[in-house]
Structure formats: structure tokens, C-alpha cells
């Protein structure tokens, strides 16, 4: 499968597969950070989480694998204010797009319809830049907008925590 076909296949669908109703796609979040580690090291760590090697905030179980496409159950913990947190499970298709992209599409769970991409690349300062982008698709526009409104701050909190965990992992084992 070509890279362009991979990217296209993991973007939110423009039509609902069941009803053929138009899908309303909204941008949820873009979160970028820089790391003092090589891009290939960061990619290997993120790929490892998707392949079930786990982390503190998120871990996965691979249900099925065909080449670089995985079907995974992810358990994710979201830290909230005052020490509260909640954990939930999602079933996701993960497309490993070497050398420096991973694509996720949520198939079930509270974030069903969410499509995410993590891109890894060099920044102008010589550091490695990691960018997370998320879009949500629903046949109901009000639901898409409501989801984005509530999910945006959660996505930013989670990705900041995820980046802190990633930094500990890639910068300690250089």
C-alpha cells in the first residue's frame, strides 16, 4: 500500500459507511513538542506502544495484524484535576507508516470516529519535532462540534502527559 493511500484511508470518512450520510469532520487538536532524541528512536517507542509494549498512560493489546496495519484494544488513562483520573478502552486501527508517521482510527469506545496522526520530523533547531493531529467525524454536525468542544482540552492534557512520558523514555535511553 502506498503512503498516499495509507494516509487517505485513515482520514475520517466523508460518508457514513452504514447510512451513506455525509460526515461532518471537525479539527479536535494539534499538539507539537520537541525532543532531544533521534526521530527513528521516537518512532520505535511509539510503535512499541501500539504493538503492546505499553506505557504508563496507555497500553495496547494487538487483536490482529496484517503487515503494518494493526487492530488494537487500547486502555488509556486520562489524568484530571485534583488527582482524579479515568480509564477507558478503545478499539483502534493503527497504521504504522515508516519511517516517521503513525495513524490511528478509533473504531469503538467513547472516542469512536476520532482519527489521529502522529508525525515525527526534524526541527530547525536540530531537535526532533513530534506533532499530534486529531479530527473527529460524525453524521450529526452538532455532535461533531460538541465532541470537539469537550475533547479538545482533554486531548491537549493527554498529549502533554504522553509527551512527558515519551520524553522520559527516549531521552533516558539514548
N, C-alpha and C positions, 0 to 999 in steps of 0.2 A: 504494500500500500504506500503510495507516495505521501510525502509530508503534507502537501496541499490537500489531499483527500482526507488525511487524518484530521487536520485542523477543521476542515469543513464538517466532517462527520460528528465532531464533538461540540460544535456550537449549538445553542438551543435551536430546536426545530422551528421553522416558520409556520408549520401546520401541525395540529394535534394529530397524532398517528391514529387515534381511535375515531374521532369525530370529524377530522379534516377541517376543524375550525381554525381560523387564524390565531397564531400565538402572539401574545404581547410580550416583548422582550425588554427588560429594564436592566440597566447597569446597577450592580449592587455595590461593588467596591474595587478599588485598585490600591494595593499597598506595596510599597517598594522599600527595600533596605539594602545596605551594602555590607559585605563580609570580607574579612582578611583570609580568604581561602580560595583555592583554585576552583573554577566552575565545574570541572569534572568531579571533584570531591563532593561538592554540594549536590550535584545531580545524583551521585551514588547514594548519598544519605537519604535524600527524598525518595528515590526509587526503592531503597530498602524498607522505608516505612510502608509504602504501597504493597510491597511483597511480603509484608507480615513480620518485619524485624522490629517493629514497634518504636514507641517513644513514650514520653511521659504524658503528653496531652492527647495523643491519638495513636491507635494501633489498628491493624487490619488483619483479616483472615482472607486468603485468596480462595475463592469458591471455584473459579475456572480461569484457565489461561490459554490463550491462543497467540503465540508469538509475543508481541509487545502489548497486547490488549488483555487486560485482566478484569475479572468481575470480582469485587471485594466487598466484604462487610467491614465497615469502619466503625469503631467505637471512639467517639470524640467527647472530650470533657471541656466544657466552657466555664471559665472562672468568672464569676460575677463579683459585685461589690460586697464588702464586709465578709469575705471568706466563703461566700456561698458559691456553689457550682452545680451544674447539672451535666449528666452524661446521656448521650443518645446514640442510636445505631442508624447508619445509613447503608444502603447497598449502592455501590457506585461502579461505573465502568471507568477504568483507568487506562489511558493510552500513554505508554512510555514512548516519547518522541525524541530519541537520542539525536544530537548529543545534549541538548540543553532545554527541553520542554517536557512537561507532564500535563496531561489534560484529564479532567475529572468530570463525569456527568452523574448527578445524583438520580438514581432510579426509584428509590423508596426512602421512607423516613420523613422527618419534619422538613427537610430541605429538598424534597423531590422537585425536579425541574431546574435545579441550580447547575450551572456549567461553570467550571473553573479552569484556569490555566496558570501554571507557574512557569515563568521563563527565567533563564539564568544567562547572564552575559557580562562582559567586561564593562566597567565604567571608565570614564575619562581619568579618574584619579588612580587607576591601577588596581582598584578593588573589584570585587565581583558584585554585580547588581542582581538581586532577585526580585522579580515583580509578580505579584499575585493579582489576577483579574477574575471577577465573578460577574455572571449575568444570570438573570432568572427569567424563565419563560412560563407563561400560563395563558390558557384561552380566555381568561377573565382579566381584563385590564385593571379593575380596582384591586383584585387580589395581587397582581404583579406589583402594583405601586405600594400596597400595604406591606407585602413581603419585603420589598426593598427598603422601605422606611424602617422596619424593625430589624432587618438582617444587617443593614449597613454598619451600625455601631458594634454589633456582635462580631461581624466579620473582621472589623478593624482590631477589636480586642483580641480575638482568637489569633489572627495572623501576627500581631505584635508578640504575643506569647509564643507562638510557633516559631517565629524568627529568633527569639531569645533561646529557645531550646535548640534550634538548628545551629545557632552561633556557638553554644556550648559544645555541641557535638563536632562541628567541623574545625573550630579553632583550637580545641584542646588536643586533637589527634592529627595535627598537621605533620 
